[in-house]
Amino acid sequence: MTYLVLSAVFLGAAVVVALCAAVLLHRSGRPAPFSWLALTAAGVLLLILTAIFDNLMIAVGLFSYAQEQISGIRLGLAPLEDFSYPLAAIILLPALWILLSRVGGGRRQDDH
């Protein structure tokens, strides 16, 4: 299995969870329990930090990738697939926040 296929599985799962959260949020009629601007800023920062640190770790030889297992598209030394995991986190974490919050019908500890 190539890293691209593995990345697609993680991103696909994150998107499915996010779609479920979006449907639930829409049905509740409530706004998102977070700021889209803050989420976007945090996501951009996470991707920038991923680019910096992945390139540093690859440059010093902490790990490498077999050329036949990656797409061949790189940002510096980091293969494009390295960015799928932070991207999945950017998609998945807010969705989980919605699904596990009051908006999603979850019960918080302070509810009695």
Secondary structure by P-SEA (a helix, b strand, c coil): ccaaaaaaaaaaaaaaaaaaaaaaaaaacccccccaaaaaaaaaaaaaaaaaaaaaaaaaccccccccccccccccccccccaaaaaaaaacaaaaaaaacccccccccccc
